[in-house]
Amino acid sequence: MAAPPGDPITFAVIKNAMDAIVDEVAYTVIRTARSEIVKDVMDYSAAICDAKGEMVAQAKTIAQHLGAIPEAMQAVQAKWGGRLVPGDAVIMNDPYSGGMHLPDIFMFFPIFEGGEILAWSVVICHHTDVGGRVPGSNAADSTEIYQEGLRIPPLKLFHDGVMDETLEAVIGLNVRVPDRVLGDLRAQYAACQVGAREIGRLVERYGADRMRGYLAALLDYAERMARAEIATWPKGTYRFTDHIDSDGLSDDPVPLSVAITVVGDGTLKVSWDGSSRQVRAAINSTLSFTKSNTFLSVRCALRGDIPNNAGVFRCIEVTAPEGSVLNPISPAPVAARALTGYRVMDTMFGALAQIVPHIVPAGGEGGNTVVCLGGRHPDNRPFIIVDMISGCWGGRPNQDGIEAITNPSQNLSNTPVEVLERQHPVRIEDYALVEDSGGAGRFRGGMGLRRSYRLLAAEAVLQLRADRLRFPPYGLAGGEPGGAAGNWLGEGEARRAIPGKVTMTMHGGELLTHHQAGGGGHGDAFARDPVAVARDVWNGKVSATAARARYGVAVDGDGAVDAAETARLREARNQQGERA
């Protein structure tokens, strides 16, 4: 690994400049995008790569995407190496060429200096629709990738700054909302140009050769820091298994099993051997996406000042059996692979909690829930709602879990109710936290969210991708699991439970309700401060009944702790433990 060129102050300036540039790329996407899944939910990501395609800086966006860039970049360079000119942009979404799932369209924009590629500006957006059998192109019950939408190999969408008319026409004809999809693609291009402009300003100041040296040094710097920290971790192999409820086409649980081996030189060897074989339904995760979530899980356990770049990836060796749910063989469907990515992180955290228990929280909500509704307005205009509900974290080693927050793998936002109701024929009748859903512990798990949708159109296709109905989020260090998720259609006596993964017709006036899982607890619940339990009761997070049963805390009618009764409850539990 080369030493940083020049003085350390300039090196720090370049590092911070790269972080600022890539965030400006991300802000440009928000300002110019057309669809709410990008500009409101913020399901997109941005990065700057060096000439070889190694990620040097990433924006504060969907970190889950970015570990897939290396394999996608390999496909782009194999197809277009030496044949690009300034102003070109290559797009791709093929999961079996390094992509993730079809709605996530990568755009790679080469940044030239002196006739050679110096760097790449990269933007990935989750598009509202890319065709296929159902609106939103994200159904969990597809059985082959050909059902999932338009599959794009690495192709030039922009030639010297001009959008390719043929590819534009093919995309526009194959998606249900072409104005949104093509508008978001143009937003990606505008954002990539911002990255190129700002990199050009650094080149003007420092020169192309020095910039190449600094980009390489940033990768080496992150690798050195990551290796140094991993080298302090206890050596050995640590295992954990978690489950997805089912693939939706059968009732069989889908296990994910990981073995993390810490070796002496600051390297982690991560094996997914023992995980489920690939499944019929669309929750399979390509190896690029499996690697991305594995890298990210480790990065979450490292110190915060390590640069977020591909240098960290060099420390982590990832293997998954071919033909498994984490490395499927084409044409296996992958549209709902995000769910499996979330469980990859949950499983990794379960193993990492054995290595660095002072850092890792208990299981969170298990990843966002996707509620997709597609249909037509009375004037026959199409509408597609892709609502991604972000829930909560599990209890942490020193703090409670957090509610209504993005999963650690992402930086998403819940779609504002006003946006959904203004743009689509739907009314949100309930949006609240679910009492008693947080796992009990010394540090309580975060509460799950509840959201209800009243369909105002004549009918719509509902795609639901939810999990943690059967396998709730795990607790750690003696904490209890979080509350399970649930889905219901209808209301009153007509209300009925529906599966977590389903595609069905929803009729006008019907009400869909989803409860997201709560986070697991951390530590012994009977060690929780009684005042904190009383505060949770006062705030409607824990019922008085649950406070007694799960925490051994009695709360009187005024919301204060009944000290005598609490002491009796906790002493009774201690005596039961001694007898056991």
C-alpha positions as CSV (number, residue, x, y, z in Angstrom):
1,M,0.0,0.0,0.0
2,A,1.4,3.3,-1.0
3,A,1.9,6.2,1.4
4,P,-0.3,9.2,0.9
5,P,1.2,11.6,-1.6
6,G,2.1,15.1,-0.4
7,D,1.4,16.4,3.0
8,P,-1.2,15.1,5.4
9,I,-3.2,18.4,5.5
10,T,-3.7,18.2,1.7
11,F,-4.7,14.6,2.0
12,A,-7.3,15.5,4.6
13,V,-8.6,18.3,2.4
14,I,-8.9,15.9,-0.6
15,K,-10.7,13.3,1.6
16,N,-13.3,15.8,2.9
17,A,-13.7,17.3,-0.6
18,M,-14.6,13.9,-2.0
19,D,-17.2,13.4,0.8
20,A,-18.7,16.8,0.0
21,I,-18.7,16.2,-3.7
22,V,-20.5,12.9,-3.5
23,D,-23.1,14.4,-1.2
24,E,-23.7,17.2,-3.7
25,V,-24.3,14.6,-6.3
26,A,-26.9,13.0,-4.0
27,Y,-28.6,16.4,-3.3
28,T,-28.9,17.0,-7.0
29,V,-30.8,13.7,-7.4
30,I,-33.3,14.9,-4.8
31,R,-33.7,18.3,-6.5
32,T,-34.3,16.9,-9.9
33,A,-36.0,13.5,-9.5
34,R,-39.7,13.0,-10.6
35,S,-40.9,10.1,-8.4
36,E,-41.6,10.0,-4.7
37,I,-39.6,6.8,-4.2
38,V,-36.5,8.8,-5.1
39,K,-37.2,12.3,-3.9
40,D,-39.3,11.5,-0.8
41,V,-38.3,8.0,0.2
42,M,-34.7,8.6,-1.0
43,D,-34.2,5.1,-2.4
44,Y,-31.1,5.9,-4.3
45,S,-27.3,6.2,-3.9
46,A,-24.3,8.0,-5.3
47,A,-20.6,7.3,-5.4
48,I,-17.3,8.4,-6.9
49,C,-15.0,5.7,-8.2
50,D,-11.4,5.8,-9.5
51,A,-10.5,4.9,-13.0
52,K,-10.5,1.2,-12.2
53,G,-14.0,1.4,-10.8
54,E,-13.1,1.1,-7.1
55,M,-15.4,3.2,-4.9
56,V,-13.5,6.1,-3.4
57,A,-16.4,8.0,-1.7
58,Q,-20.1,7.4,-1.1
59,A,-22.9,9.7,-0.3
60,K,-25.1,9.5,2.8
61,T,-27.7,7.5,0.9
62,I,-28.4,3.8,0.4
63,A,-25.2,2.1,1.6
64,Q,-26.8,-1.3,0.9
65,H,-26.4,-0.5,-2.9
66,L,-22.8,0.4,-3.0
67,G,-20.9,-2.8,-2.3
68,A,-22.4,-4.1,-5.6
69,I,-20.6,-1.4,-7.6
70,P,-17.4,-3.4,-8.2
71,E,-19.1,-6.3,-10.0
72,A,-21.3,-3.9,-12.0
73,M,-18.3,-1.8,-13.0
74,Q,-16.5,-4.9,-14.2
75,A,-19.4,-5.6,-16.6
76,V,-19.4,-2.0,-17.8
77,Q,-15.7,-1.9,-18.4
78,A,-15.7,-5.3,-20.1
79,K,-18.3,-4.0,-22.6
80,W,-17.2,-0.4,-23.0
81,G,-13.6,-0.1,-22.0
82,G,-11.8,2.3,-24.4
83,R,-14.9,3.2,-26.3
84,L,-16.4,6.0,-24.2
85,V,-16.1,9.7,-24.7
86,P,-16.9,12.7,-22.5
87,G,-20.6,13.1,-22.0
88,D,-21.3,9.4,-22.3
89,A,-23.3,7.5,-19.7
90,V,-23.8,3.8,-19.4
91,I,-26.8,2.2,-17.6
92,M,-27.5,-1.3,-16.5
93,N,-29.8,-3.2,-14.1
94,D,-29.1,-6.9,-14.9
95,P,-28.7,-8.7,-11.6
96,Y,-26.6,-11.4,-13.3
97,S,-24.1,-8.8,-14.6
98,G,-23.4,-7.3,-11.2
99,G,-26.7,-5.6,-10.6
100,M,-29.2,-6.1,-7.8
101,H,-32.8,-6.2,-9.0
102,L,-34.4,-4.7,-12.1
103,P,-35.8,-1.5,-10.5
104,D,-32.3,-0.4,-9.4
105,I,-30.8,1.1,-12.5
106,F,-27.1,2.0,-12.3
107,M,-25.7,4.9,-14.2
108,F,-21.9,5.1,-14.8
109,F,-20.5,8.5,-16.0
110,P,-16.8,8.5,-17.0
111,I,-14.9,11.6,-15.9
112,F,-12.1,12.4,-18.4
113,E,-8.8,14.2,-18.0
114,G,-6.3,14.5,-20.8
115,G,-8.2,12.0,-23.0
116,E,-8.1,9.3,-20.3
117,I,-10.7,8.3,-17.7
118,L,-9.7,9.7,-14.3
119,A,-12.7,8.7,-12.3
120,W,-16.4,7.7,-12.5
121,S,-19.5,9.4,-11.2
122,V,-22.1,6.8,-10.3
123,V,-25.8,7.1,-9.3
124,I,-28.2,4.3,-8.6
125,C,-31.9,4.9,-8.4
126,H,-34.8,2.6,-7.5
127,H,-37.3,3.3,-10.3
128,T,-41.0,3.3,-9.8
129,D,-41.6,0.7,-12.5
130,V,-39.5,-1.2,-15.1
131,G,-42.3,-3.2,-16.6
132,G,-43.0,-6.9,-16.0
133,R,-46.1,-8.8,-14.8
134,V,-47.1,-6.4,-12.0
135,P,-46.9,-2.6,-11.4
136,G,-43.8,-1.6,-9.5
137,S,-41.8,-4.6,-10.8
138,N,-41.1,-5.7,-7.2
139,A,-43.3,-8.7,-6.6
140,A,-42.1,-11.5,-4.3
141,D,-44.0,-14.2,-6.1
142,S,-42.4,-14.1,-9.5
143,T,-40.8,-17.4,-10.4
144,E,-38.2,-16.3,-13.0
145,I,-36.4,-13.1,-13.8
146,Y,-38.2,-12.7,-17.2
147,Q,-41.4,-11.9,-15.3
148,E,-39.8,-9.1,-13.4
149,G,-39.4,-6.4,-16.1
150,L,-37.0,-4.9,-18.6
151,R,-33.6,-6.4,-18.2
152,I,-30.8,-3.9,-19.3
153,P,-27.2,-5.0,-20.0
154,P,-24.5,-2.3,-19.9
155,L,-25.8,0.1,-22.6
156,K,-25.1,3.7,-23.5
157,L,-28.1,5.8,-22.6
158,F,-26.3,9.1,-23.4
159,H,-23.9,9.6,-26.3
160,D,-21.8,12.7,-25.9
161,G,-24.5,14.3,-23.8
162,V,-27.5,13.3,-26.0
163,M,-30.0,10.6,-24.9
164,D,-30.1,7.6,-27.2
165,E,-33.4,7.7,-29.0
166,T,-33.7,4.0,-29.5
167,L,-33.0,3.0,-25.9
168,E,-35.2,5.9,-24.6
169,A,-38.1,4.5,-26.8
170,V,-37.6,0.9,-25.6
171,I,-37.6,2.0,-21.9
172,G,-40.6,4.3,-22.4
173,L,-42.7,1.7,-24.1
174,N,-42.0,-1.0,-21.5
175,V,-42.8,0.8,-18.3
176,R,-46.1,1.9,-16.9
177,V,-45.1,5.4,-15.9
178,P,-42.5,6.6,-18.5
179,D,-42.6,10.2,-17.4
180,R,-41.3,9.2,-14.0
181,V,-38.8,6.6,-15.1
182,L,-37.3,8.7,-17.9
183,G,-37.4,11.8,-15.7
184,D,-35.5,10.0,-12.9
185,L,-32.9,8.8,-15.5
186,R,-32.3,12.4,-16.5
187,A,-32.0,13.3,-12.9
188,Q,-29.3,10.6,-12.6
189,Y,-27.5,12.1,-15.5
190,A,-27.7,15.6,-14.2
191,A,-26.3,14.4,-10.8
192,C,-23.4,12.6,-12.5
193,Q,-22.5,15.8,-14.3
194,V,-22.2,17.6,-11.0
195,G,-19.8,15.0,-9.8
196,A,-17.7,15.4,-12.9
197,R,-17.7,19.2,-12.6
198,E,-16.5,19.1,-9.0
199,I,-13.8,16.5,-9.6
200,G,-12.7,18.8,-12.5
201,R,-12.3,21.6,-10.1
202,L,-10.0,19.5,-7.8
203,V,-8.0,18.5,-10.9
204,E,-7.5,22.2,-11.8
205,R,-6.2,22.8,-8.3
206,Y,-4.0,19.8,-7.7
207,G,-3.4,18.3,-11.2
208,A,-4.5,15.0,-12.6
209,D,-1.5,12.9,-11.5
210,R,-1.7,14.1,-7.9
211,M,-5.4,13.4,-7.9
212,R,-4.8,9.8,-9.1
213,G,-2.3,9.4,-6.3
214,Y,-4.7,10.8,-3.7
215,L,-7.6,8.5,-4.9
216,A,-5.4,5.5,-4.5
217,A,-4.1,6.7,-1.2
218,L,-7.7,7.1,0.2
219,L,-8.4,3.4,-0.6
220,D,-5.2,2.3,1.1
221,Y,-5.9,4.5,4.1
222,A,-9.3,3.0,4.7
223,E,-7.8,-0.5,4.3
224,R,-5.1,0.2,6.8
225,M,-7.5,1.6,9.4
226,A,-10.0,-1.3,9.0
227,R,-7.3,-3.9,9.2
228,A,-5.8,-2.3,12.3
229,E,-9.2,-2.4,14.1
230,I,-10.1,-5.9,13.0
231,A,-6.7,-7.1,14.2
232,T,-7.8,-6.2,17.7
233,W,-10.9,-8.4,17.6
234,P,-10.7,-11.8,19.3
235,K,-9.6,-14.5,16.9
236,G,-11.9,-17.4,16.1
237,T,-15.0,-18.4,14.2
238,Y,-18.4,-17.0,15.2
239,R,-21.7,-18.4,13.9
240,F,-25.3,-17.3,13.8
241,T,-28.5,-18.3,12.0
242,D,-31.6,-16.3,11.3
243,H,-34.6,-16.9,9.2
244,I,-36.9,-15.4,6.6
245,D,-40.5,-16.5,7.3
246,S,-40.9,-18.2,3.9
247,D,-40.5,-17.3,0.2
248,G,-44.2,-16.9,-0.1
249,L,-44.8,-19.8,-2.5
250,S,-44.2,-22.4,0.1
251,D,-44.5,-22.4,3.9
252,D,-40.9,-23.4,4.5
253,P,-38.7,-21.1,6.5
254,V,-35.6,-19.8,4.6
255,P,-32.5,-20.1,6.9
256,L,-29.4,-17.9,6.5
257,S,-26.3,-19.1,8.3
258,V,-23.0,-17.3,8.6
259,A,-19.6,-18.1,9.9
260,I,-17.3,-15.1,10.5
261,T,-13.6,-16.1,11.0
262,V,-11.3,-13.4,12.4
263,V,-7.7,-14.1,11.3
264,G,-4.5,-12.5,12.6
265,D,-3.7,-10.1,9.8
266,G,-6.9,-8.0,10.1
267,T,-8.8,-10.1,7.6
268,L,-12.4,-11.4,8.0
269,K,-13.4,-14.6,6.2
270,V,-17.2,-14.7,5.9
271,S,-18.9,-17.9,4.8
272,W,-22.6,-18.4,4.0
273,D,-22.3,-22.1,3.7
274,G,-25.3,-23.8,5.3
275,S,-27.8,-21.2,4.1
276,S,-30.9,-22.1,2.1
277,R,-30.7,-23.3,-1.5
278,Q,-32.2,-20.8,-4.0
279,V,-35.9,-20.6,-3.8
280,R,-38.7,-20.5,-6.4
281,A,-39.9,-17.0,-5.4
282,A,-38.2,-13.7,-5.9
283,I,-36.3,-13.3,-2.6
284,N,-33.0,-14.7,-4.0
285,S,-30.0,-12.3,-3.6
286,T,-27.3,-12.1,-6.2
287,L,-23.8,-12.6,-4.9
288,S,-23.0,-8.9,-5.6
289,F,-25.8,-7.9,-3.3
290,T,-24.9,-10.5,-0.7
291,K,-21.4,-9.1,-0.6
292,S,-22.7,-5.6,-0.4
293,N,-24.7,-6.3,2.8
294,T,-21.9,-8.4,4.3
295,F,-19.4,-5.5,3.7
296,L,-21.8,-3.0,5.2
297,S,-22.5,-5.1,8.3
298,V,-18.8,-5.2,9.1
299,R,-18.5,-1.4,8.3
300,C,-21.2,-0.7,10.9
301,A,-19.1,-2.4,13.6
302,L,-16.0,-0.5,12.8
303,R,-15.0,3.0,14.1
304,G,-16.8,5.9,12.6
305,D,-13.9,7.8,11.2
306,I,-12.8,5.1,8.7
307,P,-13.6,6.3,5.2
308,N,-16.5,4.7,3.5
309,N,-14.8,3.3,0.5
310,A,-13.8,0.1,-1.2
311,G,-10.6,-0.1,0.8
312,V,-12.7,-1.6,3.6
313,F,-13.9,-4.3,1.2
314,R,-10.3,-5.5,0.8
315,C,-10.3,-6.8,4.4
316,I,-13.4,-9.0,3.9
317,E,-13.5,-12.3,2.0
318,V,-17.1,-13.4,1.2
319,T,-18.2,-16.8,-0.1
320,A,-21.7,-18.2,-0.7
321,P,-22.5,-21.5,-2.3
322,E,-23.5,-21.3,-6.0
323,G,-27.2,-22.1,-6.3
324,S,-28.0,-20.8,-2.8
325,V,-30.5,-18.1,-1.9
326,L,-27.4,-15.8,-1.5
327,N,-25.8,-16.7,-4.9
328,P,-28.6,-17.9,-7.2
329,I,-28.2,-19.3,-10.7
330,S,-30.0,-17.5,-13.6
331,P,-32.9,-17.2,-14.3
332,A,-33.8,-17.2,-10.6
333,P,-36.1,-14.3,-9.7
334,V,-34.6,-11.6,-7.5
335,A,-37.1,-8.7,-7.4
336,A,-37.7,-8.8,-3.6
337,R,-34.0,-9.5,-2.8
338,A,-33.9,-6.5,-0.5
339,L,-35.6,-8.6,2.2
340,T,-32.9,-11.2,2.0
341,G,-30.3,-8.4,2.2
342,Y,-31.8,-7.2,5.4
343,R,-31.7,-10.7,6.9
344,V,-28.0,-11.0,5.8
345,M,-27.3,-7.9,8.0
346,D,-29.4,-9.3,10.8
347,T,-27.5,-12.6,10.6
348,M,-24.1,-10.8,10.4
349,F,-25.0,-8.6,13.4
350,G,-25.9,-11.7,15.4
351,A,-22.4,-13.1,14.8
352,L,-20.7,-9.7,15.2
353,A,-22.4,-9.3,18.6
354,Q,-20.3,-12.2,19.8
355,I,-17.1,-10.4,18.6
356,V,-17.9,-6.8,19.6
357,P,-20.9,-7.0,22.0
358,H,-20.4,-3.5,23.2
359,I,-21.3,-2.2,19.7
360,V,-24.0,-4.3,18.1
361,P,-27.8,-3.8,18.8
362,A,-30.4,-6.4,19.1
363,G,-32.5,-7.2,16.0
364,G,-34.4,-4.4,14.4
365,E,-37.6,-4.5,12.5
366,G,-36.1,-6.9,9.9
367,G,-36.0,-4.4,7.0
368,N,-38.6,-2.1,5.5
369,T,-42.0,-3.4,4.4
370,V,-43.0,-2.7,0.8
371,V,-46.6,-1.9,0.1
372,C,-47.1,-1.5,-3.7
373,L,-50.5,-0.6,-5.2
374,G,-50.9,-0.2,-8.9
375,G,-54.0,0.7,-10.9
376,R,-55.7,3.5,-12.8
377,H,-57.3,6.8,-12.1
378,P,-60.9,7.3,-13.4
379,D,-59.4,9.0,-16.5
380,N,-57.3,5.9,-17.2
381,R,-54.0,7.4,-16.1
382,P,-51.8,4.8,-14.3
383,F,-50.8,5.2,-10.7
384,I,-48.2,3.2,-8.8
385,I,-47.6,3.5,-5.1
386,V,-44.3,2.0,-3.9
387,D,-44.4,2.7,-0.1
388,M,-41.5,1.5,1.9
389,I,-42.2,1.6,5.6
390,S,-39.1,2.0,7.8
391,G,-39.5,0.9,11.3
392,C,-37.2,0.6,14.3
393,W,-33.9,-0.5,15.8
394,G,-33.4,-3.1,18.5
395,G,-32.2,-2.2,21.9
396,R,-28.6,-1.1,22.0
397,P,-25.9,-2.1,24.5
398,N,-26.4,1.3,26.3
399,Q,-29.6,2.8,25.0
400,D,-33.1,1.9,23.9
401,G,-34.0,1.2,20.3
402,I,-35.2,4.0,18.1
403,E,-38.7,4.2,16.5
404,A,-39.7,5.3,13.0
405,I,-36.1,5.3,11.7
406,T,-34.5,3.8,8.7
407,N,-32.9,0.4,8.8
408,P,-29.2,0.6,9.4
409,S,-28.5,-0.7,5.9
410,Q,-30.2,2.4,4.4
411,N,-31.0,6.0,4.7
412,L,-34.6,5.9,3.7
413,S,-37.5,8.1,4.8
414,N,-41.1,7.1,5.3
415,T,-43.3,8.7,2.5
416,P,-45.2,11.6,4.0
417,V,-48.9,10.9,4.3
418,E,-49.7,14.1,2.4
419,V,-47.6,13.1,-0.6
420,L,-49.3,9.7,-0.9
421,E,-52.8,11.2,-0.6
422,R,-52.1,14.1,-2.9
423,Q,-50.7,12.0,-5.7
424,H,-52.6,8.8,-5.5
425,P,-56.1,7.5,-4.9
426,V,-55.5,6.3,-1.3
427,R,-56.2,7.6,2.2
428,I,-53.9,6.8,5.1
429,E,-56.3,6.3,8.0
430,D,-53.8,5.2,10.6
431,Y,-50.1,5.9,11.1
432,A,-48.9,5.2,14.6
433,L,-46.6,3.2,16.9
434,V,-47.7,-0.2,18.1
435,E,-47.9,-0.4,21.9
436,D,-45.9,-3.3,23.5
437,S,-44.2,-4.2,20.2
438,G,-40.7,-3.3,21.4
439,G,-38.8,-6.3,22.9
440,A,-38.4,-6.1,26.7
441,G,-34.9,-5.6,28.0
442,R,-32.7,-3.5,30.2
443,F,-32.7,-1.4,27.0
444,R,-36.1,-1.7,25.3
445,G,-36.4,-2.5,21.6
446,G,-37.9,0.2,19.3
447,M,-41.6,0.0,18.6
448,G,-43.0,-1.1,15.3
449,L,-45.1,1.1,13.1
450,R,-48.7,0.6,12.0
451,R,-50.0,2.0,8.7
452,S,-53.5,1.6,7.2
453,Y,-54.4,2.3,3.5
454,R,-57.9,2.9,2.2
455,L,-58.1,2.4,-1.5
456,L,-60.1,5.1,-3.3
457,A,-59.7,3.7,-6.8
458,A,-62.0,1.1,-8.3
459,E,-59.4,-1.6,-7.8
460,A,-55.6,-2.0,-7.7
461,V,-53.0,-4.8,-7.7
462,L,-51.5,-5.1,-4.3
463,Q,-48.0,-6.4,-3.8
464,L,-47.0,-6.8,-0.2
465,R,-43.5,-7.8,0.9
466,A,-43.3,-8.1,4.7
467,D,-41.6,-10.5,7.0
468,R,-40.9,-11.2,10.7
469,L,-44.5,-12.6,11.1
470,R,-43.1,-16.0,12.3
471,F,-39.5,-15.2,13.3
472,P,-39.6,-11.9,15.3
473,P,-36.4,-9.8,15.7
474,Y,-34.0,-11.4,18.2
475,G,-33.0,-10.0,21.6
476,L,-29.4,-10.0,22.9
477,A,-27.8,-10.4,26.3
478,G,-31.0,-11.8,27.8
479,G,-33.4,-9.3,26.0
480,E,-36.7,-10.6,24.7
481,P,-37.6,-10.8,21.0
482,G,-39.5,-7.9,19.5
483,G,-43.2,-8.1,18.6
484,A,-44.1,-10.0,15.4
485,A,-45.4,-8.2,12.2
486,G,-48.9,-8.7,10.9
487,N,-51.1,-7.8,7.8
488,W,-54.9,-7.5,7.6
489,L,-57.4,-6.7,4.9
490,G,-60.8,-5.4,5.8
491,E,-62.1,-4.1,9.1
492,G,-64.4,-5.1,11.9
493,E,-65.7,-8.7,11.8
494,A,-64.7,-8.9,8.1
495,R,-61.1,-8.2,8.9
496,R,-58.8,-11.1,7.9
497,A,-55.1,-11.8,8.1
498,I,-53.2,-12.1,4.9
499,P,-49.7,-13.5,4.2
500,G,-46.5,-11.4,4.4
501,K,-45.7,-12.0,0.7
502,V,-48.7,-11.8,-1.6
503,T,-49.9,-10.4,-4.9
504,M,-53.7,-9.9,-5.1
505,T,-56.5,-7.6,-6.2
506,M,-57.6,-5.0,-3.7
507,H,-61.0,-3.5,-4.4
508,G,-62.2,0.1,-3.9
509,G,-63.0,1.0,-0.3
510,E,-61.0,-1.8,1.2
511,L,-58.7,-1.1,4.1
512,L,-55.2,-2.6,4.3
513,T,-53.4,-2.5,7.7
514,H,-49.8,-3.5,8.3
515,H,-48.1,-3.8,11.7
516,Q,-44.3,-3.8,11.4
517,A,-42.3,-5.9,13.9
518,G,-40.8,-4.3,16.9
519,G,-37.1,-4.4,17.8
520,G,-35.6,-6.9,20.1
521,G,-34.6,-6.0,23.7
522,H,-31.0,-5.8,25.0
523,G,-30.2,-7.1,28.5
524,D,-32.4,-8.4,31.3
525,A,-35.8,-6.6,31.4
526,F,-35.9,-6.9,35.2
527,A,-32.7,-4.8,35.3
528,R,-34.4,-1.9,33.5
529,D,-34.8,1.3,35.5
530,P,-38.4,1.3,36.9
531,V,-38.6,5.1,36.2
532,A,-37.8,4.4,32.5
533,V,-40.6,1.7,32.5
534,A,-43.0,4.2,34.0
535,R,-42.1,6.8,31.4
536,D,-42.8,4.2,28.7
537,V,-46.2,3.6,30.2
538,W,-46.9,7.3,30.4
539,N,-45.9,7.7,26.7
540,G,-48.0,4.8,25.5
541,K,-45.1,2.6,24.5
542,V,-45.6,-0.1,27.1
543,S,-49.0,-1.0,28.7
544,A,-49.3,-1.1,32.5
545,T,-50.0,-4.9,32.1
546,A,-46.8,-5.5,30.1
547,A,-44.9,-3.4,32.6
548,R,-45.8,-5.8,35.4
549,A,-45.4,-9.0,33.4
550,R,-42.3,-8.2,31.3
551,Y,-40.4,-5.8,33.5
552,G,-41.6,-6.5,37.0
553,V,-42.6,-2.8,37.4
554,A,-46.0,-1.7,38.9
555,V,-47.2,1.7,37.7
556,D,-50.0,3.4,39.6
557,G,-52.9,5.4,38.1
558,D,-50.9,8.6,38.2
559,G,-48.0,7.2,36.1
560,A,-45.7,6.8,39.1
561,V,-43.7,3.7,40.1
562,D,-45.3,1.7,43.0
563,A,-42.0,1.0,44.7
564,A,-43.3,-1.6,47.1
565,E,-45.2,-3.6,44.6
566,T,-42.3,-3.4,42.1
567,A,-39.9,-4.7,44.7
568,R,-42.3,-7.6,45.4
569,L,-42.6,-8.5,41.7
570,R,-38.9,-8.4,41.1
571,E,-38.1,-10.4,44.2
572,A,-40.6,-13.0,43.2
573,R,-38.9,-13.4,39.8
574,N,-35.5,-13.7,41.5
575,Q,-36.8,-16.5,43.7
576,Q,-38.3,-18.3,40.7
577,G,-34.9,-18.1,39.0
578,E,-33.1,-19.5,42.1
579,R,-35.6,-22.4,42.2
580,A,-35.1,-23.1,38.5
